[in-house]
Amino acid sequence: MRIEVICTGDEVLTGKIVNTNFSYISQKLEDVGLSVQWETTVGDDRESLLLAFTLAGERADAVIVNGGLGPTVDDLSQEIAAKAAGVDLVLNEEWLARMEDFFRRRNRTITPNNRKQAMLPSTAEIIDNPIGTACGFALDIGRARFMFTPGVPRELRRMLEEQIIPRLLAKSGLQTAIYLKRFHSYGLGESHVDALLAGVADLVPDGSVKLGFRAHYPQLETKLTVRGTDMDDVRGKLGPVEQEVRKRLGNFILGEDDATLEGVVLNELTNRQGSLAIVEMFTSGQVAARVGHLPGAEKVVRRGVISRDLAEVFKAVGLDDALPAGELTRETAEAVASAARRQTGATHALAVLIDLDDGPDRIEFGGTICLAIATEDGAASRRSRILGGREWVRLGAVELGLDCLRRHLQGLPVYERTDFEKV
Amino acid sequence: MRIEVICTGDEVLTGKIVNTNFSYISQKLEDVGLSVQWETTVGDDRESLLLAFTLAGERADAVIVNGGLGPTVDDLSQEIAAKAAGVDLVLNEEWLARMEDFFRRRNRTITPNNRKQAMLPSTAEIIDNPIGTACGFALDIGRARFMFTPGVPRELRRMLEEQIIPRLLAKSGLQTAIYLKRFHSYGLGESHVDALLAGVADLVPDGSVKLGFRAHYPQLETKLTVRGTDMDDVRGKLGPVEQEVRKRLGNFILGEDDATLEGVVLNELTNRQGSLAIVEMFTSGQVAARVGHLPGAEKVVRRGVISRDLAEVFKAVGLDDALPAGELTRETAEAVASAARRQTGATHALAVLIDLDDGPDRIEFGGTICLAIATEDGAASRRSRILGGREWVRLGAVELGLDCLRRHLQGLPVYERTDFEKV
């Protein structure tokens, strides 16, 4: 089945807005085993819209149109859809009633502008938008089924999930039970994980499990898309494959599905009624900023301390006289973490100390990271060297610090060699 | 002149990568008075590429193609460009020599794969890529001039600036002296600034100054695009307009052109050999993270302290016994900032204290922010209430804190009502 996407709007076309709606749509379709073959972006312009609709209607089986359903004069999707389909634009009483209700419940009055949102092509089938006034709809143009969605991301996302994808799956004749299983890891590159997982999808020989990746340094997302006749079938197929992925990636898996590294760390600490002190240098608050604002963190994140200067770090954690000379070491990080723990009374303290290279930013620019985690039972630590420029070092150090804390909290070794560091 | 952009590559089409190259290209063109009329994204697929090139060649005057110039088998741009233009693909000795030199200087050997990057359509004009092995080129397909650029963002950006835009301007017959003047502000919404600046572009009556905006909460960028016969002409036209913008937006302008809020703050402190202590609550390190990692910040950012709990904040800055009861006040923020300054010996201390609403995240969720800046001359402070959900409050508080510090350092009033707060 050939699927196209048409994104509309001057703000997207002129680059004022980065087109994240498109990547979202395309990813979500990939996740259920569908693929977008062609994307077109046009502005709020009658001629361009008509041409885009006509061309896609000649080539595609299904077309998702995003944007142009709003109340203002430059929202043209319904008008041009009617024209391209060769039908009239008529007031849809059903949607008008829905909108009147929507405004009534918010104590607002409906405007003539909003009535425009209920003008639909006469052949349109309504696609429900439960959280907005822009009415989604579907109709045929040329040989394709067009589905119109609003540009507001949360409305689009909800309609895509609940309305569009089921329609596309039905149209494609694909089995409708589809499940996306996700694993998040830190420390292994995409090609390394790809090699480690060689053959796992073949554990289900009928090809109904597909392996994929999404890399966003420093994390990697490993995806298993599983198709089956129903959810029992899907679960049966997924079982042995997900077990094997867990076995092969082992301690590198920091979370699954909607879990995040910072969320896992916060949960581990919350579950044991723990508390956390954080000491940072070059990361300058980025480690604390990942955890500290989360709901529930107010009970866990006891204190964060930042300084770019090691002597000042020592002062801040009450180690005034003990500043060691020479290279940054694991022992120094352990001393700092232990002192921060004593000072704040936290159950856990994480110190991420960084000795940054000199000179201007460049691709070979690096930093030496000594980090330690202190508890009442002592301190664990590791040393690492990351290259790749200032920003790369900073991002890498934040992730390394949080992931070592995650490992410690889960009883895993804090040290395991990653692909991102220089020995 | 009709300009189209074609973005190629499976990673963009499947949504693995968000298409920031397109928004970058389109913005840059808008900045010099050119406009993209149509964008197409296709995958690494011969049939789609050929159709996309052919259709654009029928409609457009100029087409920028992005991606597909790499060394691997799925990089197809040169091959399909030759096919669409009806010419042969031939080895370009000039580019091959450039590549051999590129590899020699890096002590690497050129591979057969890389030789593929020197295979160009016979009618191609080389567009220089001074920082990579992907060769840009231009040729005619249909009625349009096609310009091929690499997908690597830093290579694209350099070539766009140095090679593509001058060619487009020459082709369009626009006056070639074009200048983009930018003002960054915090605290005023786009429609408010638009109203404040009504008529400024008309100070130059011939229409050669264009006003535009780019909003990225909490900051707003105000852009003046100026065209002229030469740079003297441009400067003459810009002069009175930029003066007027500065007058009307006044203290809200935090920087111009490439300046950033955090950079301005760091410069102000560096210039007076100052130093900074930062105390944060719900922003959890985000304020410090904006400044602390910048080159030069190691001399300025003395210490950052984070805690979600006011009692812990008091302890951290050495105010153990003084915790006030009741609502968060400006006086409390002043006491904390003054104590942080005393404790660290910094010339300046910024305290951003936040009392967050209770309950789950929602659009009406808000926070009360009391912030203070302490110096040896005493403390300035302000109170603000921001609504819009947890993330909105957090982003707003970071910006408010940094901007008040900027105002204080520049001798401006720390308090001025913004559009983002509830009185």
Interface residues (C-beta under 8 A of the other chain):
Chain A: V12 L13 T14 G15 K16 I17 V18 N19 T20 F22 S23 Y24 I25 S26 Q27 K28 E30 S35 V36 Q37 W38 E39 T40 T41 V42 G43 D45 S48 A52 L55 R214 I278 E280 F282 T283 S284 G285 Q286 V287 A288 A289 V291 G292 H293 P295 A297 E298 V301 R302 R303 G304 V305 I306 S307 R308 D309 E312 A316 T344 D361 R390 R394
Chain B: V12 L13 T14 G15 K16 I17 V18 N19 T20 F22 S23 Y24 I25 S26 Q27 K28 E30 S35 V36 Q37 W38 E39 T40 T41 V42 G43 D45 S48 A52 L55 R214 I278 E280 F282 T283 S284 G285 Q286 V287 A288 A289 V291 G292 H293 P295 A297 E298 V301 R302 R303 G304 V305 I306 S307 R308 D309 E312 A316 T344 D361 R390 R394
